[in-house]
Amino acid sequence: MTRRFLRLLACQLLLLFACAQARAADGVEITRAGIEASEEGYRLSVSYAFDLNAGLEEAIQHGVPLSFTTQVELTRPRWYWYDDKAVSQRQTIRIRYDVLTRLYQVSVSGSMQQSFPTLEDAMVLIRRPSRWLVAPRGALKPGETYNVTVRMFMDRDRMSKPIQVNAFNNSQWRLESKDKKFTYRAE
Amino acid sequence: MNQALRYSLIVGGGVVSILLFLLATASSSSGFFERYYSWLLGLNAAVAGALLVFVVVALARLYSRYKNGKFGSRLMARLVLLFAGIGILPGLVIFLVSVQFVSHSIESWFNVKIEAALTSGLNLGLAALDQSVGELAASSEITAATLAGQDRQSTQDILTRLVDERDGILSAMIIGADGKMIMSAAQNRRASLAGDLPTPAMLLQAVMPGGYARQESAERDFKDGAAPLSAPASGTLDSPAGLRLRVVLAIPEPPGSQPRFLQVLQAVPVNLATNAQVLAAAYTEYQERYVARTGLREMYIRTLTLTLLLAIFGAIASAFLIAGNLAQPLLVLAEGTRAVAEGDLSPRPIVATSDELGTLTQSFNTMTGQLFEARSSVERNRAALQSAKAHLESVLENMSAGVIVLDADFNVVNSNEAVERILQHDVAGHMGRALSSIEGLEPFAAAVTSAFSTQNAQSAAGSTRQVRHWQQEIEIPRRRGSEDHVIALLARGSRLPVRAGSGFIVVFDDISDVISAQRSIAWGEVARRLAHEIKNPLTPIQLSAERMQMKLESRLTGTDLELLNKGTTTIVNQVDAMKRMVDDFRDYAKAPPAVLEVLDLNGLIADILHMYLSGDESDIIHAVLAPDLPAIMGDATQLRQVIHNLLQNAQDAMNDRGPDAPPPRIDLTTEAIHYQGADGSAGTAVRLAIVDNGPGFAPKILARAFEPYVTSKARGTGLGLPMVKKIIDEHGGRIDISNRTDGTGASVLILLLKLCPDSVVA
């Protein structure tokens, strides 16, 4: 009896573990990230690989807006003190389905919104956002090496209240990437 | 339960309350609490777990104590169950009702009818829009057909007419294949139409049959209000808010000419647009809520469950605390009662409360204090009684007279040590037996019994004098000895008062010595008279014999003379002997009183020993004289006689020794003895001891050695030791004769107590 119970328990645990693994695969993967120097300043070029799960997709179809926020931090290590936080920027992309016009509207904070007739088209803009000015020229010291941390997640704060509640409990409503870290030598 | 635990529980309770409050606010408000909702949940769960552990540990402890029947565990268990029940049951009821309420009320917000109504409304709006789009598309197609092949001027006219004639048309424009505007007409002529240009995708669709025709939202700015980094790409601020319809069609140009597109923008009537937008917003909101409903319910239930668990565990923990608090004074009291039962009357720790329990412990302590007082006073009385009894007993034990207490049936109840010494029978060992049944005491028992009977008879005869006791001389045989050696006892008997229980008490003393002394005096008197009477005729007898010899000696010859001489010699000798004997008697009976003077006993002894010692090794007398012997008060002549007598006795005893005895030896020692007087003052005495290794005194002689005419010698008068005794008595000393403990020889000890007052008292 006890053995059977233990075996059952072990199976449950394995299943749970497998689910956790699968869910981890559900997360956002940052496929490419880099800082490019341009004339106005430094731009972040980044691309993600992820799919919306069924729950999120259905929510979008019903007109629930979703926000994805990219957070980038450039820090300069200092041996005598805390790291110098040179740049800390956030960019939020919102996707929303307009039931009246039957269009997916993607708006990037600070720039115009675009409409797409299909979700896939809209998602392209989210997965491969345009280069984004994270720091004006002069914010970084040329020649210095900076640690760059990039993270992307579904922004709960920008959701409407009932959905926020849902996001606490439902793991389907949690979508985030791990920190992507790389160094950048400022030009 | 100690103080620290109690305080930590109180603090923990406060923390839990705060956590619960935060959790509850987290469910309703946004921002900070929402972000940390999971943390709050986890913290609360951790607290609940800690409480659970505490409760489990406490319950296990209580159970084991209950199992072992430990004192107080039953009361504790009952109180804990009671308080826990009071805490848990209402909590459970509220929880169940709340859960029921939450799940039902949340579900009731959403039902199929509302959803269907919203969807239908939306579809209705969409249908209306679609229809408008269809109409616009149809009219645009006609316009496009008229535009085909027209020159520039007429095209402009057509466009202007279209804008002017049809209601709601915002703008109409001709677009080239490259997407650039060729010409346009707008209702608001100042408006910039750059932002309204169709996208390439629209143009692509416009080539298809039917063209591009759909409604779109006029607002394009980002609503979230985030500060834009770069300026908006195009100015659409002046375009009217709301919905508009866009139709893009390829103008059916004659073959060979450049392809051109017609785009017509029409505003949806404000009424329709507003309603449709409200409907769409409501629909979206409803859908959001619908999606979130499971999570919401789950969160409410989770919070409620956690609250319930915290409440339950808190209730049980509080139950333990309260039960402990309530039970503690009772346990202290119970412990105290048990201690009192075991005889421990020390004060208990007081429960410092002002309520009845505190009063109870205080009065309990007062009670034990009084008990303690009472017990100690009883103890004191008992000790006093005991010491009094011990005193009485010791008095009884040390009395020289024998005391026997008898009950009504003449059974021995009590006796003292002197009884055994006097009667030479063990009476104390026969406690509870009849006196007459003790072997050897039958005559004594018979005498006592008859004495009491006589007393009864006297009482019955109505003697005028109240007879309280009787007195009688009783003679009982010695245990070992001949018939004529009896112990003379003077016994007194009395009845014990009836109050103390019917019984008799017999007190008796050995008066053998008294009788012996009386006998000595009587003998002395007899001897003195006899000597006087005998001595008178002796001198005439002697003188007559001497005269006969003197007168007849010359006249007789031969055998007659010989006979005369022999006869007269015999007479004279015998008379001499008789005279000496009579003198002895006279001396004994009428010894002159001792004249006490300061005397050096050692000097006296040395003087006497000159006569006995020859100075060589054949001497049998060994003297050991203490050098610092104090001077005594004594009569030198009489003491000289004492020493002579004793030494003579010892020497005589040597002659009666067996043939294989060790060499004869007489030890003469003097020493100073220090003793404590009856009044506690220190005193000094001089002891003279003469010890020999001869055969010792015969037991028969030993008992009556100081009586005259008691002698073991063939030719003794038996007056030696009586004389010695008499002299020593006159000197106020004591004489003690005994056989040596090892059975070889006799010892005579003389203690002289009168010392010269000037002599050094060491």
Interface residues (C-beta under 8 A of the other chain):
Chain A: G55 E58 A59 H62 G63 V64 T92 R94 D98 V99 L100 T101 R102 L103 Q105 S107 V108 S109 G110 S111 M112 Q113 S115 L133 R156 D157 R158 S160 K161 P162 I163 Q164 V165 N166 A167 F168 N169 N170 W173
Chain B: S27 S30 E34 R35 Y37 S38 L122 G125 L126 L129 R214 Q215 E216 S217 R220 D221 F222 K223 D224 A226 A227 P228 L229 S230 P232 A233 S234 L243 A276 Q277 A280 Y283 T284 E285 Q287 E288 R289 Y290 V291 A292 R293 T294 G295 L296 E298 M299 R302
